[in-house]
Protein backbone atom coordinates (compact mmCIF):
# COMPACT_ATOMS: atom_id res chain seq x y z
CA UNK A 1 0.00 0.00 0.00
CA UNK A 2 1.11 3.56 -0.67
CA UNK A 3 1.93 5.56 2.45
CA UNK A 4 1.59 9.18 3.51
CA UNK A 5 2.08 11.24 6.63
CA UNK A 6 -1.05 12.28 8.48
CA UNK A 7 0.76 15.09 10.25
CA UNK A 8 2.21 16.55 7.08
CA UNK A 9 -1.26 16.46 5.58
CA UNK A 10 -2.54 18.21 8.68
CA UNK A 11 0.02 20.98 8.31
CA UNK A 12 -0.91 21.58 4.69
CA UNK A 13 -4.64 21.42 5.36
CA UNK A 14 -4.28 23.96 8.14
CA UNK A 15 -2.66 26.42 5.72
CA UNK A 16 -5.48 25.89 3.24
CA UNK A 17 -8.05 26.51 6.00
CA UNK A 18 -6.13 29.53 7.24
CA UNK A 19 -6.41 31.12 3.81
CA UNK A 20 -10.17 30.57 3.76
CA UNK A 21 -10.92 31.60 7.30
CA UNK A 22 -9.20 34.54 8.97
CA UNK A 23 -10.64 33.56 12.35
CA UNK A 24 -8.46 30.47 12.57
CA UNK A 25 -5.54 30.75 14.99
CA UNK A 26 -3.03 28.04 15.86
CA UNK A 27 -1.19 27.29 19.09
CA UNK A 28 1.67 24.89 19.59
CA UNK A 29 3.99 23.96 22.44
CA UNK A 30 7.45 24.10 20.89
CA UNK A 31 6.73 21.15 18.60
CA UNK A 32 5.57 22.92 15.47
CA UNK A 33 8.27 21.41 13.28
CA UNK A 34 7.02 17.95 14.32
CA UNK A 35 3.28 18.60 14.40
CA UNK A 36 3.71 20.52 11.13
CA UNK A 37 1.88 23.60 12.36
CA UNK A 38 5.14 25.25 11.26
CA UNK A 39 3.62 25.51 7.76
CA UNK A 40 0.83 27.67 9.18
CA UNK A 41 3.27 29.66 11.32
CA UNK A 42 5.33 30.52 8.25
CA UNK A 43 2.34 31.75 6.24
CA UNK A 44 0.38 33.38 9.08
CA UNK A 45 2.88 34.46 11.76
CA UNK A 46 0.35 36.84 13.34
CA UNK A 47 -2.15 34.05 13.90
CA UNK A 48 0.31 31.53 15.29
CA UNK A 49 1.36 31.45 18.94
CA UNK A 50 4.13 29.25 20.21
CA UNK A 51 3.28 28.75 23.87
CA UNK A 52 6.55 27.11 24.74
CA UNK A 53 6.54 24.06 26.99
CA UNK A 54 3.35 25.17 28.72
CA UNK A 55 0.58 22.80 27.73
CA UNK A 56 -1.72 23.77 30.60
CA UNK A 57 -1.30 27.44 29.83
CA UNK A 58 -1.75 26.74 26.11
CA UNK A 59 -5.17 25.17 26.66
CA UNK A 60 -6.23 28.13 28.80
CA UNK A 61 -5.05 30.60 26.16
CA UNK A 62 -6.94 28.60 23.54
CA UNK A 63 -10.09 28.89 25.65
CA UNK A 64 -9.70 32.66 25.95
CA UNK A 65 -9.21 33.03 22.20
CA UNK A 66 -12.18 30.76 21.47
CA UNK A 67 -14.38 32.66 23.92
CA UNK A 68 -13.43 35.75 21.91
CA UNK A 69 -14.72 34.28 18.67
CA UNK A 70 -11.72 32.50 17.23
CA UNK A 71 -11.55 28.97 15.84
CA UNK A 72 -8.51 27.67 17.66
CA UNK A 73 -6.31 24.75 16.62
CA UNK A 74 -3.98 23.45 19.31
CA UNK A 75 -1.24 20.96 18.55
CA UNK A 76 1.33 18.99 20.44
CA UNK A 77 2.26 15.34 20.80
CA UNK A 78 -0.76 13.26 21.82
CA UNK A 79 0.77 12.34 25.14
CA UNK A 80 1.24 15.97 26.22
CA UNK A 81 -2.01 17.15 24.65
CA UNK A 82 -3.97 14.74 26.82
CA UNK A 83 -2.26 13.76 30.05
CA UNK A 84 -0.41 17.01 30.67
CA UNK A 85 -3.43 19.30 30.60
CA UNK A 86 -6.46 17.19 31.42
CA UNK A 87 -8.00 19.45 34.07
CA UNK A 88 -7.65 22.39 31.69
CA UNK A 89 -9.31 20.42 28.89
CA UNK A 90 -12.12 19.62 31.28
CA UNK A 91 -12.92 23.00 32.80
CA UNK A 92 -11.69 25.39 30.10
CA UNK A 93 -12.93 23.57 26.98
CA UNK A 94 -15.30 20.70 27.67
CA UNK A 95 -17.57 22.23 30.32
CA UNK A 96 -18.04 25.60 28.54
CA UNK A 97 -18.13 23.82 25.12
CA UNK A 98 -15.61 26.11 23.44
CA UNK A 99 -14.57 25.97 19.81
CA UNK A 100 -11.09 24.50 20.18
CA UNK A 101 -9.62 21.73 18.06
CA UNK A 102 -6.89 19.67 19.64
CA UNK A 103 -5.04 18.00 16.79
CA UNK A 104 -2.37 15.81 18.32
CA UNK A 105 0.32 14.02 16.41
CA UNK A 106 2.47 11.12 17.61
CA UNK A 107 -0.42 9.03 18.90
CA UNK A 108 0.06 5.45 20.10
CA UNK A 109 3.19 3.29 20.32
CA UNK A 110 4.24 3.87 16.72
CA UNK A 111 6.03 6.91 18.15
CA UNK A 112 8.61 4.17 18.61
CA UNK A 113 12.08 4.74 20.00
CA UNK A 114 11.17 7.61 22.35
CA UNK A 115 9.57 5.04 24.63
CA UNK A 116 6.85 4.93 27.26
CA UNK A 117 7.06 8.61 28.23
CA UNK A 118 6.07 9.52 24.67
CA UNK A 119 3.58 6.75 23.85
CA UNK A 120 0.04 8.14 24.01
CA UNK A 121 -1.94 5.01 24.79
CA UNK A 122 -4.59 6.44 27.13
CA UNK A 123 -5.51 9.58 25.19
CA UNK A 124 -8.69 8.17 23.66
CA UNK A 125 -10.00 7.09 27.07
CA UNK A 126 -9.30 10.54 28.47
CA UNK A 127 -10.88 12.47 25.62
CA UNK A 128 -13.88 10.15 25.37
CA UNK A 129 -14.44 10.86 29.08
CA UNK A 130 -15.00 14.57 28.36
CA UNK A 131 -18.65 15.54 27.69
CA UNK A 132 -19.11 17.46 24.46
CA UNK A 133 -15.80 16.49 22.88
CA UNK A 134 -15.84 14.94 19.42
CA UNK A 135 -13.08 12.34 19.13
CA UNK A 136 -11.71 11.26 15.75
CA UNK A 137 -8.88 8.94 14.76
CA UNK A 138 -8.39 9.09 10.98
CA UNK A 139 -7.33 5.92 9.18
CA UNK A 140 -5.00 7.62 6.72
CA UNK A 141 -3.79 10.97 5.44
CA UNK A 142 -6.77 11.46 3.16
CA UNK A 143 -9.20 10.98 6.01
CA UNK A 144 -7.02 13.16 8.27
CA UNK A 145 -7.35 16.11 5.89
CA UNK A 146 -11.10 15.59 5.70
CA UNK A 147 -11.47 15.34 9.48
CA UNK A 148 -9.48 18.54 10.01
CA UNK A 149 -11.68 20.39 7.52
CA UNK A 150 -14.82 19.18 9.27
CA UNK A 151 -13.39 20.17 12.66
CA UNK A 152 -12.74 23.67 11.33
CA UNK A 153 -16.32 24.11 10.19
CA UNK A 154 -18.19 22.32 13.00
CA UNK A 155 -18.57 24.26 16.25
CA UNK A 156 -17.30 22.70 19.47
CA UNK A 157 -14.31 20.96 21.02
CA UNK A 158 -12.58 18.27 18.95
CA UNK A 159 -9.77 15.81 19.50
CA UNK A 160 -8.09 14.40 16.41
CA UNK A 161 -5.30 11.87 16.87
CA UNK A 162 -2.63 11.53 14.18
CA UNK A 163 0.53 9.44 13.91
CA UNK A 164 4.25 10.03 13.76
CA UNK A 165 5.23 7.62 10.94
CA UNK A 166 3.82 7.59 7.46
CA UNK A 167 0.82 5.28 7.34
CA UNK A 168 -0.83 3.25 4.57
CA UNK A 169 -3.40 4.98 2.38
CA UNK A 170 -6.71 3.14 2.59
CA UNK A 171 -8.95 5.61 0.77
CA UNK A 172 -9.10 6.77 -2.84
CA UNK A 173 -8.62 10.48 -3.58
CA UNK A 174 -11.95 12.24 -3.41
CA UNK A 175 -13.14 10.34 -0.33
CA UNK A 176 -15.64 12.41 1.67
CA UNK A 177 -15.68 12.01 5.44
CA UNK A 178 -18.93 12.17 7.38
CA UNK A 179 -18.49 12.84 11.08
CA UNK A 180 -19.95 10.10 13.26
CA UNK A 181 -20.71 7.81 10.34
CA UNK A 182 -18.64 4.61 10.26
CA UNK A 183 -17.30 3.46 6.90
CA UNK A 184 -17.62 -0.13 5.73
CA UNK A 185 -14.26 -0.72 4.09
CA UNK A 186 -15.02 -4.27 3.08
CA UNK A 187 -18.20 -6.32 3.18
CA UNK A 188 -18.35 -9.66 5.00
CA UNK A 189 -20.85 -11.89 6.79
CA UNK A 190 -18.92 -14.09 9.24
CA UNK A 191 -17.49 -11.43 11.58
CA UNK A 192 -16.72 -7.69 11.71
CA UNK A 193 -13.48 -5.99 12.59
CA UNK A 194 -14.10 -2.47 13.88
CA UNK A 195 -10.89 -0.51 13.82
CA UNK A 196 -9.45 3.01 14.01
CA UNK A 197 -6.28 4.68 12.83
CA UNK A 198 -3.44 2.48 11.64
CA UNK A 199 -5.39 -0.64 12.63
CA UNK A 200 -7.81 -0.13 9.72
CA UNK A 201 -5.12 -1.02 7.20
CA UNK A 202 -4.10 -3.98 9.33
CA UNK A 203 -7.72 -5.14 9.53
CA UNK A 204 -7.98 -5.06 5.74
CA UNK A 205 -4.80 -7.11 5.53
CA UNK A 206 -6.23 -9.61 8.02
CA UNK A 207 -9.49 -9.84 6.07
CA UNK A 208 -7.50 -10.81 2.97
CA UNK A 209 -5.75 -13.60 4.86
CA UNK A 210 -9.02 -14.78 6.42
CA UNK A 211 -10.74 -14.83 3.03
CA UNK A 212 -8.18 -17.35 1.84
CA UNK A 213 -9.17 -19.50 4.82
CA UNK A 214 -12.86 -19.26 4.01
CA UNK A 215 -13.80 -16.65 6.63
CA UNK A 216 -15.69 -13.72 5.16
CA UNK A 217 -14.73 -10.79 7.36
CA UNK A 218 -16.27 -7.33 7.29
CA UNK A 219 -14.05 -4.34 8.07
CA UNK A 220 -15.54 -1.13 9.44
CA UNK A 221 -13.58 2.06 10.05
CA UNK A 222 -14.97 3.60 13.26
CA UNK A 223 -13.08 6.88 12.73
CA UNK A 224 -15.36 8.81 15.07
CA UNK A 225 -15.14 7.35 18.58
CA UNK A 226 -17.42 10.02 19.92
CA UNK A 227 -20.21 10.33 19.05
CA UNK A 228 -20.05 6.63 18.22
CA UNK A 229 -21.97 5.28 15.24
CA UNK A 230 -24.02 2.90 17.37
CA UNK A 231 -26.20 1.92 14.42
CA UNK A 232 -23.12 0.58 12.65
CA UNK A 233 -22.24 -1.48 15.72
CA UNK A 234 -25.73 -2.96 16.01
CA UNK A 235 -25.76 -3.68 12.29
CA UNK A 236 -22.41 -5.47 12.47
CA UNK A 237 -23.51 -7.49 15.48
CA UNK A 238 -26.83 -8.44 13.90
CA UNK A 239 -25.51 -9.27 10.45
CA UNK A 240 -22.16 -10.92 11.25
CA UNK A 241 -22.68 -12.19 14.82
CA UNK A 242 -19.13 -11.49 16.02
CA UNK A 243 -17.05 -8.34 16.51
CA UNK A 244 -13.34 -7.73 16.92
CA UNK A 245 -12.24 -4.24 17.95
CA UNK A 246 -8.72 -3.17 16.99
CA UNK A 247 -6.98 -0.01 18.23
CA UNK A 248 -3.53 1.30 19.07
CA UNK A 249 -4.52 2.03 22.67
CA UNK A 250 -4.86 0.48 26.10
CA UNK A 251 -7.63 -2.05 26.61
CA UNK A 252 -9.61 0.35 28.76
CA UNK A 253 -11.63 3.35 27.73
CA UNK A 254 -11.05 3.48 23.99
CA UNK A 255 -12.98 2.13 21.02
CA UNK A 256 -13.23 -1.37 22.52
CA UNK A 257 -14.99 -0.13 25.62
CA UNK A 258 -17.33 2.04 23.60
CA UNK A 259 -18.31 -0.67 21.13
CA UNK A 260 -18.74 -3.23 23.91
CA UNK A 261 -21.01 -0.86 25.84
CA UNK A 262 -23.20 -0.64 22.77
CA UNK A 263 -23.33 -4.38 22.06
CA UNK A 264 -23.95 -5.15 25.74
CA UNK A 265 -27.03 -2.95 25.66
CA UNK A 266 -28.31 -3.51 22.14
CA UNK A 267 -27.07 -6.80 20.76
CA UNK A 268 -24.62 -8.97 22.72
CA UNK A 269 -22.37 -11.06 20.47
CA UNK A 270 -18.98 -12.75 20.95
CA UNK A 271 -16.28 -10.07 20.96
CA UNK A 272 -12.50 -9.99 20.95
CA UNK A 273 -10.16 -7.06 21.45
CA UNK A 274 -6.89 -6.27 19.76
CA UNK A 275 -5.06 -3.61 21.76
CA UNK A 276 -2.13 -3.05 24.08
CA UNK A 277 -3.79 -4.58 27.10
CA UNK A 278 -2.95 -2.90 30.39
CA UNK A 279 0.73 -2.05 30.11
CA UNK A 280 3.33 0.43 28.88
CA UNK A 281 5.49 -0.36 25.89
CA UNK A 282 9.27 -0.17 25.42
CA UNK A 283 11.49 1.75 23.04
CA UNK A 284 11.85 0.20 19.62
CA UNK A 285 11.00 0.63 15.97
CA UNK A 286 7.30 1.10 15.22
CA UNK A 287 6.90 -2.23 13.44
CA UNK A 288 8.83 -4.08 16.15
CA UNK A 289 6.56 -2.62 18.80
CA UNK A 290 3.39 -3.47 16.91
CA UNK A 291 4.67 -7.07 16.72
CA UNK A 292 5.71 -7.19 20.36
CA UNK A 293 2.46 -5.79 21.70
CA UNK A 294 0.06 -7.73 19.52
CA UNK A 295 -1.10 -5.11 17.05
CA UNK A 296 -0.54 -6.87 13.71
CA UNK A 297 -2.79 -8.26 11.00
CA UNK A 298 -1.92 -11.69 12.35
CA UNK A 299 -3.25 -10.74 15.79
CA UNK A 300 -6.49 -9.54 14.24
CA UNK A 301 -6.75 -12.75 12.22
CA UNK A 302 -6.41 -14.88 15.38
CA UNK A 303 -8.96 -12.78 17.24
CA UNK A 304 -11.49 -13.06 14.42
CA UNK A 305 -11.11 -16.84 14.46
CA UNK A 306 -11.66 -16.95 18.25
CA UNK A 307 -14.73 -14.76 17.99
CA UNK A 308 -16.19 -16.81 15.13
CA UNK A 309 -15.59 -20.00 17.09
CA UNK A 310 -17.64 -18.63 19.98
CA UNK A 311 -20.65 -17.76 17.82
CA UNK B 1 -21.73 50.13 47.57
CA UNK B 2 -18.92 47.91 48.89
CA UNK B 3 -20.83 47.49 52.15
CA UNK B 4 -23.96 46.60 50.25
CA UNK B 5 -22.11 43.97 48.22
CA UNK B 6 -20.61 42.54 51.41
CA UNK B 7 -24.11 42.26 52.85
CA UNK B 8 -25.19 40.38 49.71
CA UNK B 9 -22.26 38.00 50.14
CA UNK B 10 -23.23 37.22 53.74
CA UNK B 11 -26.91 36.78 52.96
CA UNK B 12 -26.30 34.67 49.85
CA UNK B 13 -23.92 32.27 51.54
CA UNK B 14 -26.02 31.99 54.69
CA UNK B 15 -29.09 31.27 52.54
CA UNK B 16 -27.21 28.71 50.48
CA UNK B 17 -25.85 27.07 53.62
CA UNK B 18 -22.43 26.68 52.01
CA UNK B 19 -19.83 28.75 50.19
CA UNK B 20 -16.67 30.78 50.72
CA UNK B 21 -17.24 34.07 52.55
CA UNK B 22 -13.61 34.90 53.43
CA UNK B 23 -12.26 35.21 49.89
CA UNK B 24 -15.31 37.11 48.66
CA UNK B 25 -15.00 39.70 51.42
CA UNK B 26 -11.27 40.21 50.83
CA UNK B 27 -11.93 40.83 47.11
CA UNK B 28 -14.97 43.08 47.58
CA UNK B 29 -13.25 46.45 47.28
CA UNK B 30 -11.16 45.38 44.29
CA UNK B 31 -14.30 44.19 42.48
CA UNK B 32 -16.49 47.10 43.54
CA UNK B 33 -13.98 49.60 42.18
CA UNK B 34 -13.77 47.70 38.90
CA UNK B 35 -17.48 47.26 38.28
CA UNK B 36 -18.60 50.70 39.42
CA UNK B 37 -15.67 52.91 38.35
CA UNK B 38 -13.39 51.25 35.84
CA UNK B 39 -14.96 48.68 33.52
CA UNK B 40 -16.56 49.81 30.29
CA UNK B 41 -19.39 47.34 30.11
CA UNK B 42 -23.01 47.04 29.16
CA UNK B 43 -25.08 44.87 31.52
CA UNK B 44 -27.95 44.85 29.02
CA UNK B 45 -25.66 43.34 26.42
CA UNK B 46 -23.17 41.09 28.25
CA UNK B 47 -21.64 40.01 24.92
CA UNK B 48 -20.97 43.60 23.74
CA UNK B 49 -17.81 43.12 21.69
CA UNK B 50 -16.06 46.27 22.95
CA UNK B 51 -16.58 45.51 26.64
CA UNK B 52 -13.69 45.35 29.05
CA UNK B 53 -13.36 41.77 30.25
CA UNK B 54 -13.23 40.75 33.88
CA UNK B 55 -12.15 37.18 34.54
CA UNK B 56 -12.51 35.70 37.99
CA UNK B 57 -9.76 33.14 38.34
CA UNK B 58 -10.40 32.52 42.05
CA UNK B 59 -13.74 30.95 41.20
CA UNK B 60 -14.73 30.32 44.81
CA UNK B 61 -15.24 34.09 45.18
CA UNK B 62 -18.26 33.76 42.87
CA UNK B 63 -20.64 35.35 45.44
CA UNK B 64 -18.95 38.76 45.28
CA UNK B 65 -18.89 38.64 41.48
CA UNK B 66 -22.60 37.72 41.41
CA UNK B 67 -23.36 40.55 43.83
CA UNK B 68 -21.54 43.05 41.57
CA UNK B 69 -23.24 41.68 38.45
CA UNK B 70 -26.67 41.90 40.05
CA UNK B 71 -26.15 45.44 41.35
CA UNK B 72 -24.92 46.61 37.94
CA UNK B 73 -27.95 45.09 36.25
CA UNK B 74 -26.91 41.83 34.62
CA UNK B 75 -29.74 40.03 36.42
CA UNK B 76 -32.22 40.80 39.21
CA UNK B 77 -30.82 41.27 42.71
CA UNK B 78 -33.52 38.89 43.96
CA UNK B 79 -31.85 36.11 42.01
CA UNK B 80 -28.89 36.22 44.40
CA UNK B 81 -31.00 34.19 46.83
CA UNK B 82 -30.80 31.22 44.44
CA UNK B 83 -27.03 30.80 44.84
CA UNK B 84 -25.99 27.13 44.78
CA UNK B 85 -29.57 25.89 44.45
CA UNK B 86 -30.55 23.30 41.85
CA UNK B 87 -31.28 24.91 38.47
CA UNK B 88 -30.00 28.31 39.61
CA UNK B 89 -27.98 30.35 37.13
CA UNK B 90 -25.65 31.08 40.04
CA UNK B 91 -23.49 27.99 40.31
CA UNK B 92 -21.27 27.31 43.32
CA UNK B 93 -18.21 28.42 41.38
CA UNK B 94 -18.29 30.97 38.56
CA UNK B 95 -19.66 29.40 35.39
CA UNK B 96 -19.64 31.01 31.95
CA UNK B 97 -22.32 28.70 30.62
CA UNK B 98 -25.15 29.91 32.80
CA UNK B 99 -24.48 33.36 34.23
CA UNK B 100 -24.72 36.55 32.17
CA UNK B 101 -21.51 38.52 32.60
CA UNK B 102 -19.34 35.60 33.69
CA UNK B 103 -16.56 35.25 31.13
CA UNK B 104 -14.99 31.97 32.23
CA UNK B 105 -15.82 28.82 34.14
CA UNK B 106 -13.52 28.67 37.13
CA UNK B 107 -13.04 26.83 40.39
CA UNK B 108 -10.04 24.70 39.63
CA UNK B 109 -7.37 27.19 40.61
CA UNK B 110 -4.59 28.61 38.48
CA UNK B 111 -6.43 28.72 35.16
CA UNK B 112 -7.71 32.27 34.86
CA UNK B 113 -4.54 34.07 33.87
CA UNK B 114 -4.08 31.74 30.88
CA UNK B 115 -7.65 32.36 29.76
CA UNK B 116 -7.12 36.11 30.16
CA UNK B 117 -4.04 35.91 27.92
CA UNK B 118 -6.17 34.33 25.19
CA UNK B 119 -8.72 37.13 25.54
CA UNK B 120 -6.02 39.79 25.47
CA UNK B 121 -4.39 38.23 22.40
CA UNK B 122 -7.77 38.24 20.67
CA UNK B 123 -8.09 41.98 21.40
CA UNK B 124 -4.73 42.55 19.77
CA UNK B 125 -5.65 40.42 16.73
CA UNK B 126 -8.92 42.33 16.35
CA UNK B 127 -7.26 45.73 16.98
CA UNK B 128 -9.77 46.34 19.75
CA UNK B 129 -9.16 48.65 22.69
CA UNK B 130 -10.87 46.70 25.43
CA UNK B 131 -8.83 45.82 28.48
CA UNK B 132 -8.72 42.45 30.19
CA UNK B 133 -8.71 42.18 33.98
CA UNK B 134 -8.16 38.96 35.87
CA UNK B 135 -8.44 38.43 39.62
CA UNK B 136 -6.27 35.77 41.24
CA UNK B 137 -5.88 34.70 44.84
CA UNK B 138 -2.46 34.49 46.41
CA UNK B 139 -3.10 30.85 47.27
CA UNK B 140 -3.66 29.96 43.64
CA UNK B 141 -0.22 31.27 42.80
CA UNK B 142 0.96 27.97 44.23
CA UNK B 143 -0.40 26.38 41.04
CA UNK B 144 2.35 26.03 38.46
CA UNK B 145 0.07 27.09 35.62
CA UNK B 146 -0.08 30.61 37.06
CA UNK B 147 3.66 30.95 36.47
CA UNK B 148 3.47 29.43 33.00
CA UNK B 149 0.94 32.13 32.27
CA UNK B 150 3.02 34.83 33.98
CA UNK B 151 5.93 33.95 31.69
CA UNK B 152 3.86 34.03 28.55
CA UNK B 153 1.90 37.23 29.27
CA UNK B 154 5.22 39.05 29.59
CA UNK B 155 6.62 37.23 26.56
CA UNK B 156 3.64 38.37 24.47
CA UNK B 157 4.03 41.91 25.91
CA UNK B 158 0.36 42.11 26.83
CA UNK B 159 0.01 45.64 28.14
CA UNK B 160 -3.76 45.38 27.65
CA UNK B 161 -3.85 42.83 30.47
CA UNK B 162 -4.06 43.64 34.18
CA UNK B 163 -3.86 40.96 36.84
CA UNK B 164 -4.90 41.65 40.40
CA UNK B 165 -3.81 39.31 43.14
CA UNK B 166 -6.05 39.35 46.18
CA UNK B 167 -3.32 38.69 48.75
CA UNK B 168 -5.26 37.92 51.87
CA UNK B 169 -2.41 35.77 53.11
CA UNK B 170 -4.59 32.80 53.88
CA UNK B 171 -5.75 29.65 52.18
CA UNK B 172 -8.05 26.80 53.13
CA UNK B 173 -6.10 25.38 56.03
CA UNK B 174 -4.07 28.30 57.33
CA UNK B 175 -1.63 31.10 56.57
CA UNK B 176 -0.16 30.91 53.08
CA UNK B 177 3.32 31.61 54.47
CA UNK B 178 3.05 28.43 56.58
CA UNK B 179 1.54 26.19 53.91
CA UNK B 180 3.59 27.23 50.89
CA UNK B 181 5.49 30.46 51.17
CA UNK B 182 5.10 32.81 48.18
CA UNK B 183 7.37 35.64 49.30
CA UNK B 184 9.11 37.64 48.04
CA UNK B 185 5.94 37.84 45.97
CA UNK B 186 6.32 41.21 44.22
CA UNK B 187 9.89 40.40 43.25
CA UNK B 188 8.75 37.15 41.66
CA UNK B 189 6.36 38.98 39.35
CA UNK B 190 9.03 41.54 38.52
CA UNK B 191 11.46 38.75 37.69
CA UNK B 192 8.82 37.31 35.37
CA UNK B 193 8.76 40.58 33.44
CA UNK B 194 5.69 42.29 34.89
CA UNK B 195 5.10 45.85 35.97
CA UNK B 196 4.03 45.60 39.61
CA UNK B 197 1.95 47.92 41.77
CA UNK B 198 1.66 47.20 45.49
CA UNK B 199 -1.43 48.54 47.23
CA UNK B 200 -3.72 48.24 50.20
CA UNK B 201 -6.58 46.32 48.62
CA UNK B 202 -9.16 48.00 50.84
CA UNK B 203 -8.18 51.60 50.02
CA UNK B 204 -10.29 52.86 47.11
CA UNK B 205 -7.92 55.68 46.16
CA UNK B 206 -5.02 53.24 45.93
CA UNK B 207 -7.12 50.69 44.00
CA UNK B 208 -8.30 53.24 41.45
CA UNK B 209 -4.89 54.76 40.94
CA UNK B 210 -3.45 51.27 40.47
CA UNK B 211 -5.95 50.57 37.69
CA UNK B 212 -4.92 53.85 36.07
CA UNK B 213 -1.26 53.01 36.47
CA UNK B 214 -1.83 49.67 34.78
CA UNK B 215 -3.57 51.28 31.85
CA UNK B 216 -0.68 53.71 31.34
CA UNK B 217 1.96 50.98 31.37
CA UNK B 218 3.14 50.05 27.88
CA UNK B 219 5.03 47.03 26.62
CA UNK B 220 4.38 44.73 29.55
CA UNK B 221 1.47 43.43 31.61
CA UNK B 222 0.75 44.87 35.04
CA UNK B 223 0.01 43.00 38.23
CA UNK B 224 -1.63 44.80 41.12
CA UNK B 225 -0.59 43.13 44.32
CA UNK B 226 -3.41 44.00 46.67
CA UNK B 227 -2.75 43.27 50.31
CA UNK B 228 -6.11 42.42 51.81
CA UNK B 229 -7.73 40.91 54.87
CA UNK B 230 -9.60 37.67 54.51
CA UNK B 231 -13.16 38.15 55.75
CA UNK B 232 -12.76 41.97 55.63
CA UNK B 233 -15.63 43.90 57.16
CA UNK B 234 -16.91 41.25 59.56
CA UNK B 235 -14.93 41.24 62.80
CA UNK B 236 -15.23 37.55 63.57
CA UNK B 237 -14.43 36.50 59.99
CA UNK B 238 -11.36 38.70 59.58
CA UNK B 239 -8.18 36.64 59.38
CA UNK B 240 -10.21 33.65 60.49
CA UNK B 241 -9.44 30.63 58.36
CA UNK B 242 -12.59 28.89 59.60
CA UNK B 243 -14.56 31.12 57.22
CA UNK B 244 -12.59 30.20 54.13
CA UNK B 245 -15.20 27.72 52.99
CA UNK B 246 -17.89 27.71 55.66
CA UNK B 247 -21.24 29.46 55.65
CA UNK B 248 -22.17 31.57 58.66
CA UNK B 249 -25.07 30.35 60.77
CA UNK B 250 -28.14 32.61 60.76
CA UNK B 251 -27.10 34.01 64.10
CA UNK B 252 -23.61 34.76 62.79
CA UNK B 253 -25.07 36.21 59.60
CA UNK B 254 -27.23 38.60 61.60
CA UNK B 255 -24.23 39.78 63.61
CA UNK B 256 -22.26 40.22 60.38
CA UNK B 257 -25.05 42.19 58.70
CA UNK B 258 -25.29 44.46 61.73
CA UNK B 259 -21.57 45.20 61.48
CA UNK B 260 -22.01 45.99 57.80
CA UNK B 261 -24.84 48.50 58.22
Interface residues (C-beta under 8 A of the other chain):
Chain A: X25 X46 X47 X49 X51 X52 X54 X56 X57 X58 X59 X60 X61 X62 X63 X64 X65 X66 X67 X68 X69 X70 X87 X88 X90 X91 X92 X95 X96 X97
Chain B: X95 X96 X97 X103 X104 X105 X106 X107 X108 X110 X111 X112 X113 X114 X115 X116 X117 X118 X119 X120 X121 X122 X123 X125 X126 X144 X145 X148 X149 X151 X152 X155 X156
